[in-house]
């Protein structure tokens, strides 16, 4: 077990994907997981990120003000619902993790295999939006986050997604700059190939215009 401020946390809970757990995931550990997890949250061992979702607080952060990054928390929440291998951080959230949007956002976007209502976070004024997609067909890579590795769309896929739905994520003022930055990092042949495979050639052409306009 991990021991934090005198409170033991079962190791199998500490090792969950992206350190995120729900009470129903701990029924094999606790006979009554909801009150147990609420107690651990009150003692600072767990962080309540949304109703019914908790994140294991890093041991060095226990007893201090600690807030997990929005994009990592979103990936963690989604992973408890669908499994870490079936969710892909996309759109503005991918752009954030890839360093193309510097400012913090209030909406996180995750691609998932089937629909789910949006989730309002309880630790900040922020929303997690789920987008139904064929996640296995997305061009994605593993990216390290403060909570562990998560699947994130590649620069090429992110360029296409941002261009196709620039209003998704409520960060439209950031989109042209993000597209231009990611376009410069993208493999042009791969971009064209993905656009053809996913029938997003119109999105690619828009992205090319944005990238040209914002060329340094």
VEXDREN-2710 file (C-alpha; in Angstrom, 1 decimal):
% VEXDREN-2710
k/r/px/py/pz
1/UNK/0.0/0.0/0.0
2/UNK/1.0/3.6/-0.5
3/UNK/0.9/5.5/2.8
4/UNK/-0.1/9.1/2.7
5/UNK/-0.6/11.2/5.9
6/UNK/-1.1/8.0/7.8
7/UNK/-3.9/6.8/5.5
8/UNK/-3.1/3.7/3.5
9/UNK/-4.1/3.6/-0.2
10/UNK/-4.3/0.1/-1.7
11/UNK/-1.5/-0.2/-4.4
12/UNK/-4.0/-1.5/-7.0
13/UNK/-5.9/1.7/-6.8
14/UNK/-2.8/3.8/-7.0
15/UNK/-1.8/2.0/-10.2
16/UNK/-5.0/2.6/-12.1
17/UNK/-4.7/4.1/-15.6
18/UNK/-4.0/7.8/-15.4
19/UNK/-4.4/7.5/-11.6
20/UNK/-8.2/8.0/-12.0
21/UNK/-10.8/5.8/-10.3
22/UNK/-14.6/5.6/-9.6
23/UNK/-16.3/4.0/-6.6
24/UNK/-17.6/1.2/-8.7
25/UNK/-14.0/0.3/-9.7
26/UNK/-13.1/-0.3/-6.1
27/UNK/-15.8/-2.8/-5.0
28/UNK/-13.1/-5.5/-4.9
29/UNK/-11.1/-3.5/-2.4
30/UNK/-13.8/-1.9/-0.2
31/UNK/-17.2/-3.3/0.9
32/UNK/-18.6/0.3/0.8
33/UNK/-16.4/2.2/-1.7
34/UNK/-18.3/5.5/-1.8
35/UNK/-17.8/6.4/1.8
36/UNK/-14.3/5.1/1.8
37/UNK/-13.3/7.1/-1.2
38/UNK/-15.0/10.2/0.2
39/UNK/-13.0/9.7/3.4
40/UNK/-9.7/9.4/1.4
41/UNK/-10.6/12.6/-0.5
42/UNK/-11.3/14.4/2.8
43/UNK/-7.8/13.4/4.0
44/UNK/-6.2/14.6/0.8
45/UNK/-5.2/11.1/-0.5
46/UNK/-7.7/11.4/-3.4
47/UNK/-8.7/14.4/-5.3
48/UNK/-12.4/14.7/-6.3
49/UNK/-12.3/15.9/-9.9
50/UNK/-16.0/15.4/-10.8
51/UNK/-19.0/13.7/-9.2
52/UNK/-18.1/10.1/-8.9
53/UNK/-14.5/10.5/-10.2
54/UNK/-11.3/10.7/-8.2
55/UNK/-7.7/11.1/-9.0
56/UNK/-4.9/9.7/-6.8
57/UNK/-2.9/12.7/-5.4
58/UNK/0.9/12.3/-5.9
59/UNK/2.4/11.6/-2.5
60/UNK/4.6/14.7/-2.7
61/UNK/1.5/16.9/-3.2
62/UNK/-0.6/15.6/-0.3
63/UNK/-1.4/18.4/2.1
64/UNK/-0.8/21.0/-0.5
65/UNK/-3.1/22.8/-2.9
66/UNK/-3.1/20.5/-6.0
67/UNK/-5.1/20.6/-9.2
68/UNK/-4.5/18.1/-12.0
69/UNK/-4.1/19.5/-15.5
70/UNK/-7.5/19.6/-17.3
71/UNK/-6.4/17.6/-20.3
72/UNK/-4.9/14.9/-18.2
73/UNK/-7.9/14.8/-15.9
74/UNK/-10.2/14.5/-18.9
75/UNK/-8.2/11.5/-20.3
76/UNK/-8.3/9.9/-16.9
77/UNK/-12.1/10.3/-16.5
78/UNK/-12.6/8.9/-20.0
79/UNK/-10.3/6.0/-19.4
80/UNK/-12.4/4.8/-16.4
81/UNK/-15.5/4.8/-18.7
82/UNK/-14.1/3.2/-21.9
83/UNK/-10.6/1.9/-21.1
84/UNK/-7.4/3.8/-21.7
85/UNK/-6.7/2.2/-25.0
86/UNK/-10.1/3.3/-26.4
87/UNK/-10.0/7.0/-25.7
88/UNK/-8.0/9.6/-27.6
89/UNK/-7.5/13.2/-26.5
90/UNK/-8.3/15.4/-29.6
91/UNK/-9.0/18.9/-30.9
92/UNK/-8.1/21.8/-28.6
93/UNK/-7.0/19.4/-25.8
94/UNK/-4.6/17.7/-28.2
95/UNK/-3.3/21.0/-29.3
96/UNK/-2.8/21.9/-25.6
97/UNK/-0.8/18.7/-24.9
98/UNK/1.2/19.2/-28.1
99/UNK/2.1/22.7/-27.0
100/UNK/0.2/24.6/-29.7
101/UNK/-2.2/26.4/-27.3
102/UNK/-0.4/28.0/-24.4
103/UNK/-3.3/29.3/-22.3
104/UNK/-5.4/27.1/-20.1
105/UNK/-8.8/26.2/-21.4
106/UNK/-12.2/25.6/-19.8
107/UNK/-13.3/22.7/-22.1
108/UNK/-11.6/19.4/-22.7
109/UNK/-12.4/17.2/-25.7
110/UNK/-11.9/13.5/-25.9
111/UNK/-12.7/11.1/-28.8
112/UNK/-14.6/8.0/-27.6
113/UNK/-16.2/5.0/-29.3
114/UNK/-19.7/5.7/-28.2
115/UNK/-21.7/8.6/-26.9
116/UNK/-21.6/10.0/-23.3
117/UNK/-23.1/13.1/-21.8
118/UNK/-20.8/15.9/-21.0
119/UNK/-19.3/16.0/-17.6
120/UNK/-18.9/19.1/-15.5
121/UNK/-15.8/19.1/-13.3
122/UNK/-16.4/19.8/-9.6
123/UNK/-12.9/21.2/-8.8
124/UNK/-13.0/24.1/-11.4
125/UNK/-15.3/25.7/-13.9
126/UNK/-14.6/23.3/-16.7
127/UNK/-16.4/20.8/-18.9
128/UNK/-15.4/17.5/-20.5
129/UNK/-16.9/16.9/-23.9
130/UNK/-17.0/13.4/-25.5
131/UNK/-17.0/13.1/-29.3
132/UNK/-18.1/9.8/-30.8
133/UNK/-15.5/8.6/-33.3
134/UNK/-13.8/5.5/-34.6
135/UNK/-10.9/5.9/-32.2
136/UNK/-9.0/3.0/-33.7
137/UNK/-8.9/4.9/-37.1
138/UNK/-7.5/8.1/-35.6
139/UNK/-3.8/8.9/-36.0
140/UNK/-2.7/9.0/-32.4
141/UNK/0.5/8.7/-30.3
142/UNK/1.2/8.3/-26.6
143/UNK/2.0/11.5/-24.9
144/UNK/3.2/11.8/-21.3
145/UNK/0.9/13.8/-19.0
146/UNK/1.3/14.5/-15.3
147/UNK/-1.0/11.6/-14.6
148/UNK/0.7/9.1/-17.0
149/UNK/0.8/8.4/-20.7
150/UNK/-2.4/9.1/-22.8
151/UNK/-3.3/8.6/-26.4
152/UNK/-3.4/11.9/-28.2
153/UNK/-4.0/12.8/-31.8
154/UNK/-0.8/13.4/-33.8
155/UNK/0.0/16.9/-35.1
156/UNK/-1.4/15.9/-38.5
157/UNK/-4.6/14.5/-37.2
158/UNK/-5.0/17.5/-34.9
159/UNK/-4.6/19.9/-37.8
160/UNK/-7.4/18.2/-39.7
161/UNK/-9.7/18.0/-36.6
162/UNK/-9.2/21.7/-35.7
163/UNK/-9.8/22.8/-39.2
164/UNK/-12.9/20.7/-39.5
165/UNK/-14.6/21.8/-36.3
166/UNK/-12.9/25.0/-35.2
167/UNK/-15.7/25.9/-32.7
168/UNK/-15.5/22.6/-30.8
169/UNK/-14.0/23.4/-27.4
170/UNK/-14.9/27.0/-27.2
171/UNK/-11.4/28.3/-28.1
172/UNK/-12.0/29.6/-31.6
173/UNK/-9.6/32.5/-31.2
174/UNK/-6.8/30.1/-30.5
175/UNK/-7.5/27.8/-33.5
176/UNK/-5.7/29.7/-36.4
177/UNK/-2.4/29.9/-34.4
178/UNK/-2.7/26.3/-33.2
179/UNK/-3.3/25.1/-36.8
180/UNK/-0.4/27.1/-38.1
181/UNK/2.0/25.8/-35.4
182/UNK/1.0/22.2/-35.8
183/UNK/1.0/22.4/-39.6
184/UNK/4.7/23.5/-39.5
185/UNK/5.5/20.3/-37.4
186/UNK/3.5/18.0/-39.7
187/UNK/4.6/15.6/-42.4
188/UNK/2.9/17.0/-45.5
189/UNK/2.6/13.5/-47.2
190/UNK/1.0/12.1/-44.0
191/UNK/-1.4/15.1/-43.9
192/UNK/-2.5/14.4/-47.4
193/UNK/-2.8/10.7/-46.8
194/UNK/-4.9/11.2/-43.7
195/UNK/-7.1/13.8/-45.4
196/UNK/-7.9/11.4/-48.2
197/UNK/-8.5/8.4/-45.9
198/UNK/-10.9/10.4/-43.6
199/UNK/-12.5/12.4/-46.4
200/UNK/-11.2/15.6/-44.9
201/UNK/-9.5/17.2/-47.9
202/UNK/-11.6/20.4/-47.5
203/UNK/-10.4/20.6/-43.9
204/UNK/-6.8/20.3/-45.1
205/UNK/-7.2/23.0/-47.7
206/UNK/-8.6/25.4/-45.0
207/UNK/-5.7/24.5/-42.7
208/UNK/-3.2/25.2/-45.5
209/UNK/-4.7/28.7/-45.9
210/UNK/-4.5/29.4/-42.2
211/UNK/-0.9/28.1/-42.1
212/UNK/0.0/30.3/-45.1
213/UNK/-1.7/33.4/-43.6
214/UNK/0.1/33.0/-40.3
215/UNK/3.5/32.1/-41.8
216/UNK/6.2/33.8/-39.7
END
